[in-house]
Amino acid sequence: MGNDGITFYALGKEVGFPSSFFSEWKRGKMMPKADKLIILAERFKVSINYFLEDAQDT
């Protein structure tokens, strides 16, 4: 995420997520639930597996 020039703040506003969402996820404090991953997958035009595979690699 963030590779298309959008900041996490702007993305959060766009998809309706709180400002802390991405920082907590990035730090490993939480893993988003499926409903949030679906929203992000649709936004970035990727499969939900894109995010799930990334989580397994960490």
C-alpha positions as a Markdown table, in Angstrom:
| # | Residue | x | y | z |
|---|---|---|---|---|
| 1 | Met | 0.0 | 0.0 | 0.0 |
| 2 | Gly | 1.0 | 3.5 | -0.5 |
| 3 | Asn | 2.7 | 2.7 | -3.8 |
| 4 | Asp | 0.2 | 4.7 | -5.8 |
| 5 | Gly | 1.2 | 8.0 | -4.2 |
| 6 | Ile | -1.6 | 8.1 | -1.6 |
| 7 | Thr | -0.8 | 8.6 | 2.0 |
| 8 | Phe | -2.2 | 6.3 | 4.7 |
| 9 | Tyr | -4.1 | 9.3 | 6.1 |
| 10 | Ala | -5.7 | 10.0 | 2.7 |
| 11 | Leu | -6.4 | 6.3 | 2.1 |
| 12 | Gly | -8.1 | 6.1 | 5.6 |
| 13 | Lys | -10.3 | 9.0 | 4.8 |
| 14 | Glu | -11.2 | 7.5 | 1.4 |
| 15 | Val | -12.2 | 4.1 | 2.7 |
| 16 | Gly | -13.5 | 5.3 | 6.1 |
| 17 | Phe | -10.9 | 3.7 | 8.4 |
| 18 | Pro | -9.6 | 5.5 | 11.5 |
| 19 | Ser | -6.2 | 7.2 | 11.2 |
| 20 | Ser | -4.6 | 4.7 | 13.5 |
| 21 | Phe | -5.7 | 1.7 | 11.4 |
| 22 | Phe | -2.6 | 1.5 | 9.1 |
| 23 | Ser | 0.0 | 2.3 | 11.7 |
| 24 | Glu | -1.3 | -0.4 | 14.1 |
| 25 | Trp | -1.4 | -2.9 | 11.2 |
| 26 | Lys | 2.1 | -1.9 | 10.0 |
| 27 | Arg | 3.5 | -2.3 | 13.6 |
| 28 | Gly | 1.9 | -5.7 | 13.9 |
| 29 | Lys | -0.5 | -4.6 | 16.7 |
| 30 | Met | -3.5 | -6.0 | 14.9 |
| 31 | Met | -4.5 | -7.8 | 11.7 |
| 32 | Pro | -7.6 | -6.4 | 10.0 |
| 33 | Lys | -10.7 | -8.4 | 9.8 |
| 34 | Ala | -11.9 | -9.8 | 6.5 |
| 35 | Asp | -14.4 | -7.0 | 5.8 |
| 36 | Lys | -11.6 | -4.4 | 6.0 |
| 37 | Leu | -9.4 | -6.5 | 3.8 |
| 38 | Ile | -12.1 | -6.8 | 1.2 |
| 39 | Ile | -12.5 | -3.0 | 1.1 |
| 40 | Leu | -8.7 | -2.6 | 0.6 |
| 41 | Ala | -8.6 | -5.4 | -2.0 |
| 42 | Glu | -11.3 | -3.7 | -4.0 |
| 43 | Arg | -9.6 | -0.3 | -3.7 |
| 44 | Phe | -6.3 | -1.6 | -5.0 |
| 45 | Lys | -7.8 | -4.1 | -7.4 |
| 46 | Val | -6.0 | -7.1 | -5.9 |
| 47 | Ser | -7.2 | -10.4 | -4.4 |
| 48 | Ile | -7.8 | -10.5 | -0.7 |
| 49 | Asn | -5.1 | -13.2 | -0.8 |
| 50 | Tyr | -2.6 | -10.4 | -1.5 |
| 51 | Phe | -2.9 | -9.2 | 2.1 |
| 52 | Leu | -3.2 | -12.6 | 3.6 |
| 53 | Glu | -0.1 | -14.0 | 1.9 |
| 54 | Asp | 1.8 | -10.9 | 3.1 |
| 55 | Ala | 0.7 | -11.6 | 6.7 |
| 56 | Gln | 2.0 | -15.2 | 6.5 |
| 57 | Asp | 5.4 | -14.0 | 5.4 |
| 58 | Thr | 6.0 | -11.9 | 8.5 |
